[in-house]
Amino acid sequence: MSSDPFSGIKQLIQREMVKSAIPSFAVAVARNGEILWEEAFGWADREKRIPATEHTLYSQASISKPMTAVGLMKLVEQGKLDLDKPVNDYLHRDSQLRVWNGDPDELTVRKVANHTAGLPLHCHFFPDDEPYFKPPMEESIRRYGNVVTPPGEIYRYSNIGYGILDHLIERLSGLSYAEFMRREIFLPLGMTRSSVNVGPGLEEFQAIRYKADGLALPFYDFDHPGASAVYSSAHDLIRFGMFHLKHCRPDQKAVLSDESIDAMKAPTADIQPNGKYGIGWRIDEDELGQFVSHGGGMGGVATNLVLMPQEGIVIVALTNTFCQFPYKLHREILPVLLPERAAKSAERKTENENDKAAAPAQQFESVPELQGDWLGEIQTYKATLPLKLSFKPSGDVHARLGEQLKTLVNDVKFENGNLKGKMLGDIGTEDANRNPYHLHLDLKLRGNVLNGSITSISFASRLGNALSHWVEVRKE
């Protein structure tokens, strides 16, 4: 019998890598300030035959958010930023967020950081092999800085919010976001294999991002680096997690006070149907205990960082292709660390599997308050486009965008006053029209008005952009 407590987990990882064609997988586990296990499997770069190690740099996707949040709290401690002041107070007067719905004074930095600012869905990718270039952040704010629900009304995850936060870091620190993070966060924490994008001299250590078909993706950037652009190794990320549990190692310098660390993990937003969000962290609780975590996922990336503060546990799982396995692995590791809770973990796993037997999709049924014609407009950075929505007694919903052909709105749902659906149409912007897309409606009924966002979500492309605009229609 193996004396290695993680031998079964290693076998599980290797089986899953074969099953899901995962190029490489890195894992790290720590408890009470001690790194118990860190290891990598497979190829960081298949073409060059470079094996992955615990020091390989993986694209972190949205684990960039808690890192950016540390930078934000650093500015708070330096007296340069107040989380409860309007975010527009810190932005240039020519590139401020447009508050279509609600009170601009309620649009605080904290609400941007906990995803309750009212900003909609946003992803915007710029691959190296395409002739498109990331605009300055001021231009991205002009195009997509639309507050479509009243600040504080609802949690809505939005990458552009963290793009705005990294922009604040630059404006208030006088350094580039990459240099600020390197100087103020990564180096003091001993995270020498961490950088915004792949820093100079680190190119040979990166894990290449791969598509599901095994082909390498070109390097790509975003207009929201604070949400998505950090690279880090499993070794560095486990140290980042230990810092958040106040378990700094001798070669690390704490970059925030204990009070600021606690403030980041304090829940200030509700995630429906369960869960909460603080400043850069998601907070959940079940029979196993409290979890403070963040995951990441995009083209060629799946990452997960899980903390259990009461138990002093940190678990890291990183891959260089998109798959679901990293988000499940901590549930396999916890019985090794908490054997007394293994039975509960098994029970929960069974419950989750049973829950996956999804109920059949409900057909949209027309409701009296929606029936009839609604007229209004979409506001893009290029133009104002007329929009007509017609709700039929049969349950069909028709849409007409400008002078375009009438189209059917599909996958319609109306719950708790929120209307969602998908339609065809040309929104008429260069950004959206780089790839084929559907238009997704996300509207709230407010009396005789439906307003919110319409998002062009690209499909049949390597990287899916999601670009949102303000829309409002009134009942005739």
N, C-alpha and C positions, 0 to 999 in steps of 0.2 A: 504494500500500500504506500502511495506517495506521501512524503512528509510535507509536500508543498500544498498549502491550503487552497491555492488557486489553480491547481492542476486541472480540475474539472472545468473551470471557466476558460482556461486556455484551449482545451479541446473543443468547447462550445464555440469559441471565436473562430477557430480554424475550420470547423464544419460550416459555420455561417458564411465565412469568406468564400468557400467553394460554392455553396448553395446560391449565394447572391452575387457572385462574381465581384467581390470587393477587392480592389487592388492592394490596399494596405489598411491596417487597423492598429491604432495605438491606444493603450489603456494605462491608467495610473490610479492607485488607491492609497489614501493616507488616513491615519487615525491618530488623534491627539498629538499632532505635530510630527509624526513619524511616517515617512513614506514606506509603505508595506510592500508595494509592487508597482513597477513601471516597466512596460515592455511594448514592443511593436512587432507586427507580423506583416509579411508581404513586401511589396515594392512601392517605394516613394515615387520612383520614376521607372516605369516598365521598359521604356525604350532605351534608356541608358543603363538599365540593370542596377539601379541604386536602391539598396534595401532601406526600408523604414527603420528608424530607431526611436527611442523615447525623446530624442533631441531633434527629430524631424519637424520642420515647420508645417503645420496644417492651416489652411484657410479656416477661420473660425466662424464665418457668417455671423449670426446674431449673438454669439458670445462676445462679440465686439461691444455690445450694449453695456453690460456691467463694467467693462473696462473703461469705456467712455464716461460712464457714470462716476467712476473713481476720479477721473480727471475733472469732472464737473464739481465734485465735492472738494477737491483740492482748491479750486477757485473760491468756493464758499469759505473754506478755512482761511484763505488769504485775504478775505474781505473784499473780493472783486465781484462777487455775485450773491444775490439774494434769491433763493429758490421761490419765494412767494411774491416776487415782483413780476409785472407783465414782461413776457419774453420780448415783446417789441421794444421795450426800453433799452435793450441791449443790441438791437439790430439797426442797421443803417436806415435812415428815414426813407430811402428810395427802394428798399427791399425788405418790407415788413409783411407779416402774415395778414391776409385779408380775412376778417371775421364776418362771414356771411350770416352767421347765426349766433346770437348771444352777445355778451358784454365783453368788449376787448380787454377791460381791466381784469377780468377773471382768467384771461389767457396767460397763466403764470409759467415760469420755467419748470416748476414742480409738475404741473399737469402735462407739459411736453414730455418730461422724464418718466411719468407713470402711464403714458398713453391715454390720458383723458382730456387732451387739449381740443379734441374735435377734428383732428387731422385724419384724412382717409387713408386707405390702402395705397402704398406706393413702393414700387421697385423699378429701378432704371439702370440697366446694364450697358457697358461700353466695351465690347470685345476688341482686342488688339487687331484682329484681322478684318474689322469692318471700318468704313470711312466715317465714323461718327466719334465725336470727342466730347468729353464731359464739359459742360458749361461751368462758369463760375457759380458758386453757391448763390450769389445774389440773383442770378438769372433763374436758377432752379426754384428759388423761393417765389420769384415773380410768376413763374409758370404754374407751380404746384403747391404753393403755400396757402392753401384754401382751408379755412376752418369751417366745416360744413355742419357740425352739430355744436350746440352750446358747450363751452368749456366746462368740464366736470360732469356732464350729463351721462356719458357712457365711456367705457373702456373700448378703445379701438386701436389695435396694434398698427403702428405706422412707422416705416423706416425713415421717412423724411423728417420726422421729429428728431431722431438721433443724428441725422445729417445737420439739422439746425443746431443741435447741441455741440457737435464738433466745430461748427462755424463759430459759435460763441467762444469756445476754448481759444480759437485762433484770435478772435477780435480782442478778448480780454487779457490774454497772456502775451500777445505780441510775437508768438512763435507759431510755426505751422503746427497743425494737429499732430502730424507724425513726429515732429521734433519734441513737442510738449510731452507726448506719451512716452517717448524714448527717455527723455531727460528726467521727467518728474515721476513716472510710474514704473516703467520696465526696468531701468537700470537700478534704482534703489531696491526694488524687490528681487534683484538678481535674475531677472528674466532676460537673459542674453540672447535667447532664440525666440524673441517676440518683436514684432514691428508692425506698423501700419503698412499694408501691402508687404512686399518682400523687400526689406531694407538693403542698402548697399552692403555687399560682402556676404549676404545670406542666401544668394541665389542657388548655390549648390546644395543647400540643405532643405529646400522646399519640397513638399509633396505635390506632384502635378495633379490637377483636378481632371477627373475622367467622367465621361458620360456612361450611361447604363450599358451602351453597346461596346464599351471598352476603349473607345477612341478618346484621345486627350482633347480637352477643351483648351482653346487659346486663353491666355491671360486676359482677365476682364476687370474693369473698374466700375465704380458706381458714382452717382451724385449724392450718396448718403454714406460716406466712409465711416462715420461714427457708429452707424448701425451694422456694418458688414465687412469692413476692410482689414481687420486685424488678423495677422498670422501669429501662431504660437505653437510651441511643442507641448506634448503631454507632460514633460518634466516641468516646464514653466507654468503650465496651467494648474497643475496640482499645487504649486507654490502660491499661485494667485488665490486659489481656494483656501489654502491654509491661512494666508494673511487675513482673509475675511472671517476666519474663525479665531483670529488673534493668536495664531500659532506661528509666528514668524521664526524662521530658522536663524542661526547665528550670522549667516552672511546676508541677511535681509534687513532692510530698514523700513519700518512701518511708514507708509506714505500718508496715512490718515489717522486721526485720533479714534479711540474706541467709540466715542460718541457718534462720530460720522459713520463709522462702520455699522453701528446699530441703526442709525437713521436710514441707511440704504435698505436694510432688511425689514423696516417697519412698513406694514401694508397700508397703502393709502388709496388703492383702487380695487374694485371688485371685478373679477373676470367671470363672466357667466359661461356655463352654469355653476362653476366652482373655481376656486383659486383666487389669489390676490396678487397684486403687483406693488412693489415698492419703488426704489430708485435704481433701475437696472436689474432688478431681481424679481422672479416669480416666487410666490410663497404658497405652498400647499401643505395640507395636513391630513393624515389618515391613521389607520390603526398601527402603522409602523413608526409614526412620529412626524415631526415637521421637516419638510424639504424646502430648501432655498436653492433655486436652480435657474439655469438658462440653457436653452438649446439653440442650435443653428442649423439651417438647411437651405441649400440653393444648388445651382448646377455644379456637380462635382464635389459636394460638401454635405456631410452630416456630422454634427458635433453635439456633445452634451456634457454639461458640468453640473454636478449635483452635490450639495452640501447638506449634511444633517447636523445642525449646530449643537443640539443637546448631546449628541453622541460623538462629536468631534470628527465626523467622517467626511471625506472628500472623495468623489469618484469622477474620473475623466474618461470619456470615450470619444475617439476621433477617427473619421474615415475620409478618404479622398474620392468618394463617389456618393451619390445620394442614395440612402437606403434607410430603413426603419430601425435597424439593429442597435445603433448607439443609444436610442431613446429607451430601450428596454433593458440594456445590460445591467444597470445598477440594481434592478430587481433580482437578477441572478447572483450578483455579488453580495448583496446584503445578508442572505442567510449564512454566508461564510463569516461575516463580521458580527452578526447578531443571531447566533444559532437558536436562541430562545424564541425568536420571532419567525422562524422559518415556516412554521405551520400557517401563521397569519399571511405570510407572503404567498404561500401556495393557494390559500383560500381566495385571496384577492385576484391572483392570476386567473383562477377558474371563473370568478365572477366577471372579470373583464372579457374573457373569451365568450361567456354566455351573452354578455351585453352586445357582442358584435353581430348577433343574429338580428340584423336591423329590420325594423318594421317596414312594410311596403311604403313607397313614396306616396304621400297624400296629394291628390289632384286639387289644384287651387279652385276654391268655390267663391264665386263673386259675393261680395258683401254690399249691403245697401249704400254705405257711406262712400264706397269707391265707384259705384256704377255711374256711367256717364262719361263725358269728355273732359279732359284736363289739358289746359293750354299753358305753355310757359317757354322756358328757354334754358339752354346750356351755355355756360360761360367758359370758353377755352382761352388760352393765351393768344389765339389767333383771331377769334371772332365770337359773336353771340349767335347761337344757332336755335331757331325755333324748334320746339318739341311738342308733339301732341300724343297723349295717351288716352286710349278709349277702352273702358272696362265694360264688357258685354255681360248681360244676364247669364249667358251660357258658361261664363268663367274664362272665356278667351280675353286676352289683353292685346290690343293692337297699338303699334307705335309708328309715328312718322317723324323723321328727323329732317327738318328743312324741307326741301323739295324732293327728297329721296323717296323711293318707293315705300309704301306701307309695309310693315313687317310684323310678325308675331313675336310677342314677348314670351319666352319659354322659361321653364323651371320657376314659375311664379310662386312666391310664398308671402303670406301676410300674417304676421304674428306680433302681438303686443304693439300694434300700430306701426310696425316696420314692414315695408314692402321691398322684396328683392326679386330680381328676375334678370334674364339674359336675352339680348337681342342682337341683330345685325345692324350695321350702319357705319357710315364714314364720318368720323368726328372731325376730320379735316386738318389734323396737325401733322407736321413732319415727324415728330417724335413717335406718335402712335403708328403712323403708316409705314414704319420700317419693316414691320412684320404683320402677318394676318392676325386679326383679333376679333373677339366678341366684346360687346359693350354690356357691362354689368351695372344694373341699377341697385342702389341702396338708399331708400328714401324713408322718411318719417312722416306720418300723417299728423299735421298740426292744424286742426280745424278744417278749413276748406283749402288747405295748402299741403302739397307733398314736396318736401325738399331734402337735399342731401347730396350724394355724389353719383356720378356716372363714370365708370372706370373702364378704360380699354385694356383688356388682359390678353396678351399675345399667346398664340398657340402654334404648334408645328414649328417651333424654333428651339434652339439650344437653351436659351435663357428667356424666361418669361417676364417681360415688362408688365407693370401694372401702373397706369397713369390716370389719375383721378381729376375730375373737374366738378365744379358746382352746378347743380341743376335744381330748378324749382318750377313746379306747375301748379296752376289753380283750377279749381272746378268751375266749369262754365255755369 
